[in-house]
Amino acid sequence: MTSPPSVIAVRAIELPPNSATIGALYVGWGISMLGFGIFCLQAVIYFTRYVNDSRWRKLLVSFIALLEITHQVVIGHACWQYIVRNFGDAEETFVSRAVWSFSAVVFLNVLVSAVVKIFLGWRIYIISNGCYWWLALISIMAVTQMSLGISFSVEASQQPVNSLFALKSLATAALAIGAATDLLTAAVLTYYLHTMRTGYAKTEGIINKLIMFSVNTGAITSAFSLSVVILFQLMPHNFIFAAIWFFVSKLYSNSCLATLNSRSTEQRGKDAHSSSDGVSHALSIFRPRSRTNPVDLYSNKESQPPLHISVSQEVSVVQDDKCTLRGALWMSTYCTQIDKLTLPRTETMA
């Protein structure tokens, strides 16, 4: 009696251990939930802090939030299918066609990354004083990666898991272009931020933090993309690469929200301020503040008027909107003004 073709196919492949399949999916789901929780926290902070933000920026955050919610739902569905429903069924896991939600994760990943990369390209367009070449190049690379990722998603939905290795060239090209886009974006941002240096200590500190933020963001996302490529090349018959891939979109969405939330916290009440033309960066925006400290040098003499010292503090206003980044970075200055000083009078002896 001959065995069915499906059983022969299962025997023909060397099944990986549960730690590399079910365990990897479980770990990937947990890590993605952690990233999703951080994203939700940042989304709440954004919508409560920046109530006067521009409409298109709110739509951007809402769209990314919708994609992330859908992304987390399909990750949960894929994990349920492989961990619970098909537990112990090697035929359903490796020989049958991949679960539709497994392919949908790839589609949503490349969509989120493309949106965030175009957003970062727009930031470069703003701080570069309208240099659209970088925006065009980054947008083309992001759309190219998204197209390759969608092609991989469609092809993967029609093949079993043990045949995904046949799509390695498509997956490698998509992830490599994504990593190159991240590195290019970080390098261009670093260059334009470096040109904004003024030599003053306060602005130098701000610029250094921005450069570090840009470099770290590009390096982390690129490292995760390249790690997925390496794992998929070395171990295509298990789900270890998928565990890392689940978390990639969370890196992009959280970096976008972190960029928006790192702006001024003084956009509330009567001091609310919102820039409608441009994309704000992680430069803090401070408003001039004044502080008056009355000091009475002669408190033991009722006849002497007190000495009032008023300290006015003017702090730099730095923002990457069109209206401000085209100007120079201002140095923080402090001025002290003596409002009134009356020396004690000498009484004449009778």
C-alpha positions in Angstrom: 0.0 0.0 0.0 1.5 3.3 -1.1 1.4 6.4 1.0 -0.5 9.6 -0.2 1.6 12.2 -1.9 1.3 14.6 1.0 2.7 12.1 3.4 5.6 11.4 1.0 6.3 15.1 0.8 6.3 15.4 4.6 8.8 12.6 4.8 10.9 14.1 2.1 11.7 17.2 4.1 13.5 17.3 7.5 11.0 18.8 9.9 12.5 21.4 12.2 12.1 21.2 15.9 9.1 22.9 17.6 11.4 25.5 19.1 12.2 26.8 15.6 8.6 26.8 14.4 5.9 27.1 17.1 8.4 28.6 19.6 9.6 31.2 17.0 6.1 32.2 16.1 5.2 32.6 19.8 8.3 34.7 20.5 7.7 36.8 17.4 4.1 37.4 18.5 5.1 38.5 21.9 7.8 40.9 20.7 5.4 42.4 18.2 2.8 42.9 21.0 5.4 44.8 23.0 6.1 47.0 20.0 2.4 47.5 19.4 1.9 48.5 23.0 4.6 51.2 22.8 3.1 52.4 19.5 -0.4 52.7 21.2 1.1 54.7 24.0 2.9 57.1 21.6 -0.4 57.5 19.6 -2.3 58.5 22.7 0.4 61.0 23.6 0.3 62.4 20.1 -3.4 62.9 20.0 -3.6 64.4 23.5 -0.6 66.6 23.2 -0.8 67.9 19.7 -4.5 68.7 19.4 -3.7 71.7 17.1 -1.5 69.8 14.8 -2.1 69.9 11.0 -4.8 67.8 9.6 -2.6 65.9 7.2 -0.3 64.9 10.1 -3.2 63.6 12.1 -4.4 61.6 9.1 -0.9 60.2 8.7 -0.8 59.0 12.3 -4.4 57.6 12.0 -3.5 55.7 8.9 -0.4 54.2 10.4 -2.4 53.3 13.5 -5.0 51.5 11.3 -2.3 49.6 9.6 -0.6 48.6 12.8 -3.9 47.3 14.3 -4.6 45.3 11.2 -1.0 44.0 11.2 -1.3 42.8 14.8 -4.6 41.1 14.1 -3.2 39.1 11.1 -0.1 38.2 13.2 -2.4 36.8 15.8 -4.4 34.9 13.2 -1.3 33.3 11.7 0.0 32.3 15.1 -3.3 30.8 16.0 -3.4 28.7 12.8 0.1 27.3 13.2 0.3 27.1 17.0 -3.2 26.0 18.0 -5.3 24.8 15.1 -2.6 22.9 13.1 -0.5 21.9 16.1 1.3 18.7 15.3 0.0 18.5 11.8 3.1 18.7 9.6 1.2 18.4 6.4 -0.9 21.5 7.1 2.1 23.4 8.4 4.7 22.7 5.7 3.1 21.0 2.7 -0.2 22.9 2.3 -0.4 26.4 1.1 0.7 29.1 3.6 -2.0 30.7 5.7 -3.3 33.9 4.0 -2.6 35.9 7.1 1.1 34.9 7.0 1.3 36.5 3.5 -0.8 39.5 4.7 1.9 40.2 7.4 4.4 40.8 4.6 2.1 43.1 2.7 1.3 45.3 5.7 5.0 45.3 6.7 6.1 46.8 3.4 3.2 49.2 3.3 4.0 50.7 6.8 7.7 50.9 6.0 7.0 52.7 2.7 4.7 55.3 4.3 7.2 56.1 7.1 10.1 56.3 4.6 8.3 58.8 2.4 7.5 60.8 5.5 11.2 60.9 6.4 11.9 61.9 2.9 9.5 64.8 3.3 11.4 65.8 6.4 14.6 65.9 4.4 12.8 68.0 1.8 11.9 70.5 4.5 15.2 70.8 6.2 17.1 70.9 2.9 15.3 74.1 1.9 13.2 72.4 -0.8 15.7 70.0 -2.4 13.2 67.6 -4.0 15.8 65.2 -5.4 16.3 63.4 -2.1 12.5 63.2 -1.6 12.1 61.7 -5.1 15.0 59.2 -4.7 13.8 58.0 -1.3 10.2 57.8 -2.5 11.2 55.7 -5.5 13.2 53.3 -3.4 10.4 53.0 -0.9 7.8 52.3 -3.6 10.2 49.8 -5.2 10.6 47.9 -2.0 6.8 47.9 -1.4 6.3 46.5 -5.0 8.7 43.7 -4.4 7.2 43.0 -1.0 3.7 42.8 -2.5 5.0 40.5 -5.2 6.5 38.2 -2.6 3.3 38.3 -0.6 1.2 37.2 -3.5 3.6 34.5 -4.5 4.0 33.2 -1.0 0.2 32.9 -0.6 0.2 30.3 -3.4 3.0 28.1 -2.1 3.6 25.9 0.9 6.0 27.0 3.6 8.7 24.5 2.6 8.8 26.1 -0.9 9.3 29.7 0.2 13.0 29.3 -0.3 12.3 29.5 -4.1 11.4 33.2 -3.5 14.6 34.1 -1.8 15.8 36.4 -4.6 12.6 38.4 -4.4 12.7 38.6 -0.6 16.4 39.5 -0.6 16.0 42.3 -3.1 13.1 43.8 -1.2 14.8 43.7 2.2 18.1 44.9 0.7 16.5 47.9 -0.9 14.7 48.7 2.3 18.0 48.6 4.3 19.7 50.8 1.7 16.8 53.3 1.9 17.2 53.5 5.7 20.9 54.1 5.5 20.5 56.7 2.8 17.9 58.6 4.8 20.0 58.6 7.9 23.1 59.8 6.0 21.3 62.6 4.3 19.6 63.7 7.5 23.0 63.7 9.2 24.5 65.8 6.5 21.9 68.5 6.5 21.8 68.6 10.3 25.6 69.0 10.3 25.3 72.0 8.0 23.1 73.7 10.6 25.8 73.9 13.2 26.5 77.3 14.6 29.3 76.8 17.0 27.2 77.7 20.1 27.0 75.1 22.8 23.3 75.0 23.2 22.5 74.5 19.5 25.4 72.1 19.2 23.8 69.8 21.8 20.5 69.8 20.0 22.1 69.0 16.7 24.2 66.2 18.2 21.1 64.6 19.7 19.3 64.8 16.3 22.2 63.3 14.5 22.4 60.5 17.0 18.6 59.9 16.7 18.7 59.7 12.9 21.8 57.4 12.8 20.4 55.1 15.4 17.0 54.8 13.7 18.5 54.0 10.3 21.0 51.6 11.8 18.4 49.7 13.8 15.9 49.3 11.0 18.7 48.3 8.6 20.1 45.7 11.0 16.7 44.1 11.5 16.0 44.0 7.7 19.5 42.4 7.1 19.0 39.9 9.9 15.7 38.8 8.2 17.6 38.3 4.9 20.4 36.3 6.6 18.0 34.1 8.6 15.8 33.4 5.5 18.9 32.4 3.5 20.2 30.1 6.2 17.0 28.7 7.6 14.1 29.0 5.1 12.2 25.9 6.4 11.4 27.3 9.8 9.8 30.5 11.3 12.8 32.1 12.9 13.0 34.7 10.2 9.3 35.4 10.6 9.7 36.2 14.3 12.1 39.0 13.4 9.9 40.1 10.5 6.9 40.5 12.7 8.7 43.3 14.6 10.1 45.3 11.7 6.9 47.4 11.0 6.8 48.3 14.7 10.2 49.8 14.4 9.1 52.1 11.6 5.8 53.1 13.1 7.4 53.8 16.5 10.2 55.9 14.9 7.6 58.0 13.1 5.6 58.6 16.3 8.8 59.3 18.3 9.8 61.9 15.8 6.4 63.7 16.1 6.2 63.4 19.9 9.6 64.8 20.5 8.5 68.2 19.6 7.4 70.9 22.0 5.2 70.0 24.9 4.0 73.6 25.1 1.3 73.2 22.5 -1.5 73.5 25.1 -3.7 76.3 26.3 -3.0 79.8 25.3 0.5 79.0 24.3 -0.7 76.4 21.8 1.3 76.6 18.6 1.1 74.5 15.5 2.9 74.7 12.2 0.7 73.8 9.3 3.3 73.7 6.5 6.0 71.2 7.1 7.0 68.3 9.3 8.4 69.0 12.7 11.5 67.2 13.8 12.9 66.2 17.2 14.0 69.8 17.9 12.5 71.2 21.0 10.5 74.3 20.7 10.6 76.7 23.6 8.9 80.0 24.0 10.5 83.0 25.6 9.7 83.0 29.3 10.2 85.7 31.9 10.7 85.3 35.6 10.6 88.1 38.1 12.2 87.5 41.5 11.6 90.4 43.9 14.5 90.8 46.3 14.4 93.2 49.2 17.9 94.1 50.3 16.6 96.3 53.2 13.8 94.3 54.6 14.6 95.5 58.1 13.8 99.1 57.2 10.2 99.9 56.5 11.0 103.3 54.8 13.3 101.8 52.1 11.7 100.6 48.9 12.8 97.1 47.9 15.3 96.3 45.2 13.5 94.5 42.3 15.5 92.4 39.9 13.7 91.1 36.8 15.4 88.3 34.9 14.2 87.7 31.4 15.2 84.6 29.6 15.0 84.2 25.9 15.5 80.6 24.6 16.2 79.4 21.1 13.2 78.6 18.9 14.3 75.8 16.6 11.9 73.8 14.4 12.2 72.2 11.0 9.2 73.9 9.5 9.7 76.0 6.4 9.3 79.3 8.4 12.0 78.6 10.9 14.6 76.2 9.5 15.4 78.6 6.7 16.6 81.0 9.3 19.6 80.6 11.6 19.8 78.9 14.9 19.8 81.5 17.6 21.9 81.4 20.7 20.2 81.5 24.0 20.7 84.8 25.7 20.1 86.0 29.2 19.6 89.6 30.3 19.2 91.0 33.7 17.5 94.3 34.3 17.4 96.3 37.5 14.0 97.9 37.6 14.5 100.1 40.6 17.3 100.6 43.0 17.0 103.2 45.9 20.0 103.6 48.2 19.2 104.3 51.8 19.1 108.0 52.8 21.3 109.4 55.6 19.4 111.2 58.3 20.8 114.6 59.4 21.6 114.9 63.0 19.8 117.7 64.7 
